[in-house]
Amino acid sequence: MTFHLLHRLSSLALLWIFSSIKVVGESREGMNSSNNNWRDKVKGGNKYHPSSSTPIKKSGSILFWFKATGFGFFFDSTLETVDHCSPFRPDITFVVGLLGRYQSNPKPDHWVVVKKVLRYLKGTSDIKLVYHKVQNLKLVGYTDSDFIGCGDDRKSTLGYIFRFADGAILWKSVKQTLITSSTMHAEFVALFRVSTHAVLLKNFISELKVVDFIAGHIRLYCDNIFLVMFSINNKSITRSKHVEIKFLTFKELVKNGDILVEHLEIDDMLADPLTKELRPNVFQKYVINMGLKELFDVLD
C-alpha cells in the first residue's frame, strides 16, 4: 500500500490528494484519510443490500478445496473495485487477497463472497483511517500466520500490520511462497518478513523528515511465545533446525537493538484478521484498533 503518513502531524488544516486518496488534517485529534470515489460506487444502487457486519463469513471454506470452474459474471470488474479500497482499508485486505487467487477462473461461490464484501463496504462507507497527535511517536508492528490454510496447495497465509500515531500505516496479507512444516515454521516466515520491513519502514519515515523523532526500538508483537523466547536465545533448539538460515536474520536485528519481539495474547493480535476469517464481534474489535473510525466519531 502507499504510505498515508506523508504529513507533519503538528500541521493544521492540511489537505492532500494522492491519486484518489484524500488525507485531511484535523485541528484537534490529528488527521484522517478516505476515498470518496469508491464510496460513491459502493453506495450506489440497491442490489447489494442489506449491509454486512464482516467482509467474509467465519466458515468461509467455500474458497478452498475446489478448483474454479469457469464462473466469470462481473467478477473481474467488481473485484477490481473492491481491490481499489484495499490500500486504505486493512479490514478487507485478507478477503481481497483470498479472492484474487481465483480471479483467473472464479466459480459462483466466489461471486457470493464478492457481493458480501460489497455489502460490508456499503455498511462501513463512512469509515476513515484516523491518526492522532501523540507526544512520543512509536512504530509498532504485529505479525501472524495461519498454518496450511490454503486447501489448494497447503500453503500458509501470513499477515502483518504496522501502527504509527494510533493508526495503521502499512499492512499486508499474502500467501507464503513455500510450504511450511509446522506452525512455528509458518510464524518464523512471517516474523522474518515483518522484521525486515520494520527497519526499512522506520528508516523511510525518518528520511522523510516529516517527524522529528521515532521513540526507541521497533516493537514487534507475535502470539507465539516460543518465537519470543527464541528471539532472545542464542542457543540452537531442535525444533528450529529445519528453519532456513535467512529466517534467523531477525535475531540479529533483536541483538543489535533494532527491534524488540514481545508476546501478545491471541485475542489482542491485530494481524489476526489478515490471516483468517473471524466472528463479527471479534472482527469489529480489531477494526477499531486498526484506527478505522466512522465519520461522526472523527468529527466529534
N, C-alpha and C positions, 0 to 999 in steps of 0.2 A: 504494500500500500504506500501511498505518498504520505509524507510527514505533515501533520496538521499544525505542528507546533513551531512553524517558522514565524514566530511572533513574540515580541517582547511583552511578557506578562504584565509589566508595570505600565504599559502604554494604555491610553484611554480612547474609547470610541473608534477603534480601527476597523476597517472593512477591507478584506482582501478577497479576490476571487481567483482560485486556481482551477482552470478548466471550468467545471460546473460545480465545484465545491466552494461554498461560501463560508468564510470564517469571520465571525463578528466579535468584536471586543466589548465586554460588559464592564461598566464603570465600577461595580462593587464586587461581584463574585469572581470574575475572571473573563473567560471567553467561551463561546460555543460554536460548533460547526454544524452545517446542514447542507442539504442539496434539494432545492425546490423542484428541479426538473423531474427527477424520478418520482418525487412525492406526488406531483400532479398526475403522472401517468398511472401510478398505482391507485390513486383515489378516484380516478375517472372510471365511470361505468359501474354497474351493479352486479355483474356476473361473478365476482369474486367474494360476494357477501356469503355468510357473515364473516367477521374478522376472527382471527385465531390467536390464542394466547402463546403459542410456540410455533417456530417455523417447521418443525418436524415432530412426529409422534415419538413417544418413548419406545414403542415397539416398531421402529422404522426398518425392520428387517426386509421389507419388500425390495430394498435396494440391493440386497445381497443374494448370492447363491444362484441367480438366474442370469444368463446372458440376455442382452437386449435382443428384441425380435422385430425390429422394423417399425416402431411407432414414432412418428415424427410430427404430429399435429401441433404446429406453432411452437414446438419445444425449443428450437434454436433461438428464435427471436425473443421468446418470453424469458428464457434463461439468461440471455444477454442483458435484458432489462434488470433482472434480479442481480446479476453479477455486477452491474454498474453501481449498485448500492454497497457492495461489499467493502470498498475502500474506506468507508466511514461508518459501517455497521458491523462491528465484530460479532454481534449476536447471530448473524446469519452466515458467517464465514464457513462454518463446518458444513452446513447443508448445501451451500453453493459449490464447495469443493467436491462434495459427495456426488451431486447431480452432474457435475462436469465430467466425471469419469464415464458417464453413459451418454454424453452429448452426441457422439457419432452415430449411435443407433439405439435410441431410447425405446422403452416399452410403455404401455399405458399406465402402469403403476408409477412410473417416474413423472408423468404428466400430472397425476394426482398430487404428488408431493410438491411440484412446482406451484400448483394452484394454492396449496396450503401456505407456501412461503408468501405468495402474493396476498393472501388473506391476512397473514401475520403483519406484513409491511403496511397494509391498509390500516390495520388496527393500531399500529405504532408509528404512524406517519409523522407525528409531532415530536418524536424522539430526536434529541440532539446529543452530540458528544460535548460534554462540558468540562472545562479546565478551570481550576481555581487558583487564585493568587495565594501562595504559601510562602512562609519565611525561609524554610530550608528545602530547596528542590532536591528530591531524591529520585533516582531511576530505579524502579523495582520491576523484576521480571517473574513470571510464573510459567512453569513448564509441566506438561503432562503427556502421556501416551496411553492409548489402549493397547491391547495385545491381540494380534492376528484378527483384527476386527473386520477386515475385508474378506468376505467368503469366496470371492472370485480367485484371488491369488494368495490369500493367507498373509497379507502384509498388514502392518500396523499403521495407525494414523497418529501423528504427533501434532501437538498444538502448543503455541506459546503466545504470551501477551505481555507487553511492557506498559506500565503506568508511569505517568510523569505529570506533576501538577494535578493529581487526583483524577486523571482521565487516561484512557488508553491512547497510545500514540503509535504503537506498532503491534501487529498480531499476524498469526499465520496458522493455518490448518492444512496439512498436506500428508498424503500417504508416503510412508517411508519407501526408499528405493530398494531396500534389502529385506529379506525375511529374517526376523529375529527369533531366537530360540527360547526366550523366556521373557517374563515381564520386566525383569531387571535389565536385560539387554535392550528391550524396546525403549525403556526410560533413559538408559545410557545414551542412546542415539539422540533422543530429544534434548537431553541436558547438554550434550556436546554442541548441538545446533544452536541452542539458545545462548550458551556461554560465549561462543564466537560472535554472535550478533550483538550481545550485550556490550562488549568492548567497542565494537565498531560504532554502535549507536551512541554511546557516551562520547566518543571522540568526535562523531559527526555533530552532535548538539554543541559541544564545546567550541568546535571550529566555526560554527555559525555566528558565535558571539552574540546570540540573542538573549542569553542569560549569563550572569557574571560567574556563577559557581554552581556546580552539582555536588552536593554534600556526600563525602565519603565514598566507600566502595559501592559496587552494584550488588544489590541483594537479590538472589535468585531463590525462589521457593519451589519445592517439589514435594509430593506427598509420599515419597518412598524413603523411609527412614534409613534403609540400608545405603542408599546413594549418598545421603548426607554424611553418614559415618565414613563411607569410602572416600569422600572428597577430602577429608582431613586425615586419612590414614595412609601412611607411606608404605605400608606392607602390602604384599601381593596376597590376594584372597582367592581361594579355589574357584568360587562361584564367578569370578571376574576374568578368569584366564581366557575365556572364549571371546572376550570383547576386544575388537581391533585396537591397536595402539593409538590410532588417531583420536579415538573417543576418550582417551585419558588426557587429552590436551587441557580439558577444563580443570584438572587437578593442578596443573602448573599455574593456571590463572588464579586459583584459590591460594596457592602457595605464595604467589607474588603479590597478593593483596588486591588484585583487580576485581575479584568477585567474592561473594560470601554466599555459600549454599546453606539454606536452612529448611527444616522440615515444616510442612504446613498440613494440617488435617485435611482430609479429602473433601469435607463439607465446605471448606473455605478456599479450595483450589480454583482460582479464577480461570485457569486454562481448561478446566473440565468440559465446558460446553463447546470447546474447539476440537474435541476428540470423540464425542458421543452425544446421542440424544438424551434429554433429561425430562423429568416430570415438570409440569408447568410451574409449580410453586418454587421448585429448586432453580429452574432456569431463570425465572424473573428476578430472583435474588442476585444472581450473577450479572444480569443485565444492568442493574443499578450500580453494582460495584465496578463495572467497566467504565462508569462515568456517563452512561446514557440516561438522560432525563427528558421528561416530557416538557413541551414548550412552556406550559403555565408554571412549572416548577422553576424553570430558568428565569422567568420574568418576575417571580415573586421577590 
